[in-house]
Amino acid sequence: MRKPDDASAVGASLAVSSSGKVGVRMTPLLDPTALDAAAEMARAVTYRAPGN
C-alpha cells in the first residue's frame, strides 16, 4: 500500500490493527538524504554491547 506520508500510513495501520483481527507491519524506506542524516546522528551515539 502506498501512502502519501508517514502519518497517513500510521493512521491507516492503526485503523486496521485496532480490530485485533489483522496485524500490520511496515518498513519505512529512506531516501539517500534521510539516510545521510541518520548516519550523522548515529556517529554521536555511544553504544557498548552487553558483556563488552
C-alpha positions as CSV (number, residue, x, y, z in Angstrom):
1,M,0.0,0.0,0.0
2,R,1.4,3.4,-0.9
3,K,0.5,6.3,1.3
4,P,1.4,10.0,0.7
5,D,3.3,10.4,4.0
6,D,4.3,8.6,7.2
7,A,1.4,10.0,9.3
8,S,-1.2,8.7,6.8
9,A,0.5,5.3,6.7
10,V,0.5,5.1,10.5
11,G,-3.1,6.2,10.6
12,A,-4.2,3.5,8.2
13,S,-2.2,0.9,10.2
14,L,-3.8,2.0,13.5
15,A,-7.3,1.8,12.0
16,V,-6.7,-1.7,10.5
17,S,-4.8,-3.0,13.6
18,S,-7.4,-1.7,16.1
19,S,-9.8,-4.5,15.2
20,G,-7.3,-7.1,16.6
21,K,-8.0,-9.3,13.6
22,V,-5.2,-8.1,11.4
23,G,-1.6,-7.4,12.1
24,V,0.2,-4.8,10.1
25,R,3.9,-4.4,9.8
26,M,5.5,-1.6,7.8
27,T,9.1,-0.8,6.8
28,P,9.8,2.8,6.0
29,L,12.0,3.4,3.1
30,L,14.6,6.2,3.4
31,D,15.9,8.4,0.6
32,P,19.6,9.0,0.4
33,T,19.4,12.4,2.1
34,A,17.5,10.9,5.1
35,L,19.9,8.1,5.3
36,D,22.9,10.5,5.4
37,A,21.2,12.5,8.2
38,A,20.6,9.3,10.2
39,A,24.2,8.3,9.7
40,E,25.3,11.7,11.1
41,M,23.1,11.2,14.2
42,A,24.5,7.6,14.6
43,R,28.0,9.0,14.9
44,A,27.0,10.9,18.1
45,V,25.6,7.7,19.8
46,T,27.8,5.9,22.2
47,Y,26.9,2.2,22.4
48,R,28.6,-0.6,24.2
49,A,27.2,-4.1,23.7
50,P,26.3,-6.2,26.8
51,G,29.3,-8.1,28.0
52,N,31.9,-5.7,26.5
